[in-house]
């Protein structure tokens, strides 16, 4: 496995990733799978401060690749604000359902710590997402607290993830 910056050359595999994630219940990918090229163009543009919302700073997306297949995606938000600190964290990731349980999420998060982070960051997950909590903790993140997110209408667990040298 290796991690690369999101690129149009992975469009076909990314479409498969989006479809599988959407079919597994990841709602944010439902629309994306209908227009994967447009969605991937937006993902790539977000790293260059194009088409951003007030809530989100520039965001780089990276793919975890094995044999030219997109197994996972991880985002790094270049900046922070209250919404990021309390709700979505400075990084977020998904693993293709057929690749779950194979260390993809841990590989991506560890890669981010070693190669991208310049300082400690906040990472969050749904409070009932035990698998994600285990991934986050396996990378040495320290549990901070659990808060109720009105934006998500659920509880969110917050962690501090350390940059690795």
VMD Tcl script that draws the C-alpha trace (Angstrom):
set ca {
  {0.00 0.00 0.00}
  {1.02 3.58 -0.56}
  {-0.59 7.00 -0.18}
  {-0.82 9.56 -2.99}
  {-2.43 12.94 -3.48}
  {-5.89 12.59 -5.07}
  {-5.57 12.61 -8.85}
  {-7.90 12.22 -11.83}
  {-5.95 9.18 -13.01}
  {-7.71 7.24 -10.22}
  {-11.22 8.26 -11.33}
  {-12.45 4.77 -12.27}
  {-11.23 3.21 -9.03}
  {-12.46 6.21 -7.03}
  {-15.94 5.78 -8.56}
  {-15.92 2.17 -7.31}
  {-14.78 3.43 -3.90}
  {-17.61 6.01 -3.81}
  {-20.23 3.46 -4.84}
  {-19.15 0.90 -2.27}
  {-18.99 3.52 0.50}
  {-22.39 4.90 -0.47}
  {-23.94 1.43 -0.55}
  {-22.59 0.83 2.96}
  {-24.45 3.89 4.27}
  {-21.92 6.72 4.02}
  {-24.46 9.33 3.04}
  {-22.02 12.02 1.88}
  {-21.01 9.81 -1.03}
  {-24.54 9.17 -2.33}
  {-24.53 12.24 -4.58}
  {-20.82 11.91 -5.35}
  {-21.20 8.49 -6.93}
  {-23.71 9.89 -9.43}
  {-21.13 12.39 -10.75}
  {-17.76 11.02 -9.68}
  {-15.72 13.13 -12.11}
  {-17.30 16.38 -10.91}
  {-16.89 15.31 -7.28}
  {-13.23 14.35 -7.72}
  {-12.56 17.65 -9.50}
  {-14.01 19.46 -6.44}
  {-11.92 17.33 -4.07}
  {-8.74 18.20 -5.98}
  {-9.70 21.90 -6.23}
  {-10.30 22.10 -2.45}
  {-6.56 21.76 -1.88}
  {-6.05 24.93 -3.93}
  {-8.58 27.13 -2.12}
  {-11.12 26.78 -4.91}
  {-14.86 26.41 -4.24}
  {-14.47 26.43 -0.45}
  {-17.21 27.10 2.09}
  {-16.85 29.40 5.10}
  {-16.55 26.39 7.39}
  {-13.72 24.66 5.56}
  {-10.16 25.81 4.89}
  {-8.13 24.38 2.00}
  {-8.27 20.59 2.28}
  {-5.90 18.06 0.72}
  {-7.25 14.59 -0.01}
  {-5.00 11.57 -0.33}
  {-5.80 8.07 -1.57}
  {-4.50 4.82 -0.16}
  {-3.65 2.73 -3.22}
  {-2.88 -0.95 -3.66}
  {-2.54 -2.41 -7.16}
  {-4.04 0.82 -8.61}
  {-7.19 0.37 -6.45}
  {-8.39 3.13 -4.13}
  {-8.80 1.40 -0.76}
  {-9.24 4.53 1.32}
  {-9.27 8.31 1.36}
  {-7.94 10.67 4.02}
  {-8.34 14.44 4.19}
  {-6.17 17.02 5.90}
  {-7.67 20.45 6.58}
  {-5.01 23.18 6.41}
  {-6.35 25.30 9.23}
  {-8.92 25.15 11.96}
  {-11.98 26.85 13.38}
  {-14.66 26.04 15.97}
  {-16.57 23.72 13.62}
  {-13.42 21.74 12.85}
  {-12.25 21.64 16.48}
  {-15.63 20.53 17.84}
  {-17.24 18.50 15.06}
  {-15.17 17.15 12.16}
  {-11.53 17.45 13.24}
  {-8.60 18.45 11.07}
  {-8.55 15.08 9.38}
  {-11.15 12.58 8.31}
  {-10.95 9.28 6.49}
  {-12.96 6.44 5.03}
  {-11.98 2.91 4.11}
  {-13.66 1.05 1.26}
  {-15.95 -1.47 2.99}
  {-14.36 -4.46 1.23}
  {-10.94 -3.31 2.56}
  {-11.99 -2.77 6.19}
  {-10.17 -4.71 8.88}
  {-6.98 -4.83 6.79}
  {-5.13 -1.90 8.38}
  {-5.95 0.67 5.68}
  {-7.23 3.38 8.04}
  {-4.31 2.96 10.44}
  {-1.86 3.01 7.52}
  {-3.34 6.28 6.19}
  {-3.48 7.99 9.59}
  {0.05 6.93 10.47}
  {1.26 8.15 7.05}
  {-0.41 11.51 7.66}
  {1.33 11.83 11.06}
  {4.74 11.11 9.57}
  {4.48 12.97 6.28}
  {1.97 15.81 6.45}
  {1.41 17.05 9.99}
  {3.48 20.00 11.11}
  {1.83 20.16 14.54}
  {-0.61 18.25 16.75}
  {-4.21 18.25 15.49}
  {-7.73 17.41 16.62}
  {-9.36 14.30 15.17}
  {-12.92 13.26 15.88}
  {-15.22 10.32 15.29}
  {-18.77 9.40 16.13}
  {-18.83 8.32 19.77}
  {-20.29 4.92 18.84}
  {-17.70 4.22 16.11}
  {-15.52 1.83 18.09}
  {-13.47 0.75 15.05}
  {-12.46 4.35 14.30}
  {-11.66 5.00 17.97}
  {-9.32 2.00 17.95}
  {-7.58 3.25 14.79}
  {-7.14 6.72 16.25}
  {-5.82 5.40 19.56}
  {-3.49 2.94 17.80}
  {-1.76 5.97 16.27}
  {-1.12 7.35 19.75}
  {-3.91 9.92 19.88}
  {-4.96 11.09 23.34}
  {-8.65 11.10 24.20}
  {-9.84 14.62 25.05}
  {-13.57 14.41 25.61}
  {-16.96 13.58 24.21}
  {-19.35 16.34 23.18}
  {-22.81 16.54 21.68}
  {-22.68 17.93 18.15}
  {-25.84 19.77 17.16}
  {-24.58 19.76 13.56}
  {-24.45 15.95 13.53}
  {-27.20 15.46 16.13}
  {-25.00 12.91 17.86}
  {-22.12 12.56 20.27}
  {-18.58 13.02 18.97}
  {-15.37 11.78 20.59}
  {-12.45 14.20 20.31}
  {-8.76 13.23 20.32}
  {-5.45 15.02 19.97}
  {-3.25 13.39 17.36}
  {0.46 14.06 17.61}
  {2.80 14.80 14.75}
  {5.53 12.19 14.40}
  {9.09 13.11 13.48}
}
mol new
graphics top color blue
foreach p $ca { graphics top sphere $p radius 0.5 }
foreach p [lrange $ca 0 end-1] q [lrange $ca 1 end] { graphics top cylinder $p $q radius 0.2 }
display resetview
